[in-house]
Amino acid sequence: MSIYLDDKNFNPDAYDVIAIGAGYSGSCFARAFLDEHPDARIAILERRPHIGGNAFDEYDAHGVLIHTYGPHIFHTHMKEVYDFLSRFTEWIDYEHRVLANIHGKLVPVPFNRTGLEAAFGKDEADELYQLLVEEFGDETKVAIAKLMQSPNEKLQKVANYIYEHIFLYYTMKMWGKKPEEIDGAVTARVPIYISRDDRYFQDAYQGLPREGYTKMFERILDHEQIDVFLQTDVLEHASIKDERLCFHDKPFKGIVVYSAPLDELFDRKLGALPYRSIEMHFEYMKQDQFQSAATVNYTTTEDFTRITEFKLMTGQEVLGTTILKEYPRAYNPLGSIDPYYPIQNEDNQKLYEAYRNQAEKLQDFYVLGRLGEYRYYDMDDTVKAALDLASRVGRTYTK
């Protein structure tokens, strides 16, 4: 692998594949493709000054390993994905636990038996728990939308508590919406665990890369056939002509994998795709520990959505601690903060599909990833999509 800090040495004619973006999509596609076609030459163009996309991590000025774009905890039930990434990292065993700060009271997220006791007191919680077991079974997971439909008024009370104190205001902050604008399908996914299980994820494989995500990406990209061009904006090199992506006004006859916002490629001629963004505020403290869980969601108060304390995830032993407060913001394509979460509704999906229809007219052009596909992807979903695309494209590839 060669990493260039700018685009001065970028010569499209030297490559068989050009991937846009050095995050999970571009990086995993490139390495998986080379597993099948080790002689292919691949260039990765990355707008930012680093690899790893939003999973990028680094040591701050105080020596604390932080996740620059917010906390990333790897979890998956897909052994294929776990095995692929395990080629490039060892893992820290870590199961994520989240607390919600409800007017100063801490309860587990997702809500469980411990949450019932914190919210309603032990005696009432025991009664409510038995009612939950009788209706839904022990050691099960129930969506609050289903709980709201229970004929038992006491269980409806539990559902309303969770909805109002854990979900509603938090979601309003996160998405900048009024209660009536929040999609009912989102509410339907909010669960209660009829157990004391307080893990945020239940996947078979969970953890963090032992040396960090950036080191893992360095190893994924450590192949003599890969060149990475940082601080390189594809829009300054590419144009569309005769149903092909052109670089430097010359049709590129190889494969292009695109994981950037799709509306940008078409100069937003149909309108800008809406996203939510996040403003990150990091703070270092000389104390050894700030909070009792790696992540605490502020579901009823504060302008920020959550505080993450990185040492509690990584297990790093270092003096002091660094926390991150996340403030949701509206995304402005002309602003200085990045797009994070697609705002998925019917109108926005129609707009995306219009861009996607334009992209599908391009020869040997493939769209991939959270931004490219305008959908919410967990890290493992992104990796799986990249591996699947590499396999599918690789079957018909001829150099």
Disulfide bonds with the S-S distance in Angstrom:
none
